[in-house]
Structure formats: C-alpha cells, structure tokens
C-alpha cells in the first residue's frame, strides 16, 4: 500500500512517447511542475495532453510545449500563451478547444466510468455542428476540423453528446498526501486536479506535505487513494516554489 516513489524521475520513467496525460492546474495554481520537469528531462515527446490550459509564463506544460514535446492538446483556454497560439496557427500542434465546464465533466465522467453524457453547452455552435479548427495547415487554411456530434432533444431542450475522457497517465499536485495516495488540495489549487487524478489510468501525485496513513481525516480527503498509484514527496524548496501570474497591489 505504500505508494511513495523516491524521485519524480522514477515516478514518470514509464511515461513514453505518444502517451496521453491529464494534467491538473489552472494558470500557475496547483500545477505539478516537478513531475512536468522530470518528463522534460527524460525527453518524452509526442504527448497528447488534456488540461485547462497549456502552461503560463514559461512554467508548467509550457516547458514541454516550447520544447516541441506536445502534439495534441484538449483544453479550454489558450490565454496569453503566445507560443501555444503560434504553434496552433502554424499547424504544428492539434488543439481541441471545448467549453471549460464540459472539459471538467468529461474528465469526471471518464474517472467515474461514464462513457458519455448530454449537455446543453455548445448546442447551435461549431462545438456541436463540427467545423472547429483542430489543426491549421500553416497557411491560414484548416487541415483538420472537428466532426459533428450527436444532438438529442430532452423535454423540449437540445443537448449535445460529449465523450468521457480517460488518459494513460495523470499528473497532479496536492497540498497534502499520505502513503496510501489519499490527497488533499488547498483552496483554489484544487481546480482541475481531482478531475485529472480520476481520469488517469496511472495517476502520479506530487505532494507538498507527506503524512502517514490515518493522519488525514477521512472527511477531509478530496481524492481517495484508490485513484492514485504513485506519490512523490516534494522537498521544502519545491513545495514553496510558487509563481504569481498577475500581481495585484493596492495603493
């Protein structure tokens, strides 16, 4: 039951080229930077990533993106990541953009064993009708577009069918975890982490504080250890290394 792995490098050693990853985080909050850096250092490439965004300010997934290690992204936000936008428009990367709530539910459904679900989000748009550019040809044209999805009416309202998401691996960051893999997240850093953790067939968690089994109150657990296969304890320096995307001060 002890799921602790000595180093991040050992934890991601079997994440090979072409793997699919669900990655927690939102902006700079709750991003598994140490595990991502370990993937970068071992040279893994051709990755299909499912994440809200693809890194920010040269951190998180932006490290892999800039190195050309990501071939496909399923997400809901490009934001201010200029390199992400450049690669997308240049046809260097495939991008499936979906509504943020739909992304969250697709991950949750995958983890819950639900193959698909209906949602009103996207009905009457290219999300349902198809035609969203997944890959450009580098000359302004569309090389690959999204296919149409099934639309069905319930009680006079139309809904679009969305598929649950399962990935080969998931990378998440938690504030606290025990040796059995039970995880607790702190405030906004919780974001997509529990959903990503449940969607991965093999989930790897970096934790800022490692505790012994029984030290986390059962009611306080956000992700049960059954969803987590490996735990990496961060050093004190790694645990406090957190960036600020937009600093706001008052006069």
Secondary structure, 3 states (H helix, E strand, C coil): CCCECCCHHHHCCCCCCCCEEEECCECCECCCHHHHHHHHHHCCCCEEEECCCCCECCECCHHHHHCCCEEEEEECCCCCCHHHHHHHHCCCCEEEECCHHHHHHHHHHHHHCCCEEEECCCCCCHHHHCCCEEEECCCCCEEEECCCCCEEEECCEEEEEEECCCEEEEEEEEEEEECCCCEECCHHHHCCHHHHHHHEEEEEEEEEEEECCCCCCHHHCCECHHHCCEEEECCHHHHHCCCCCCCCCCC
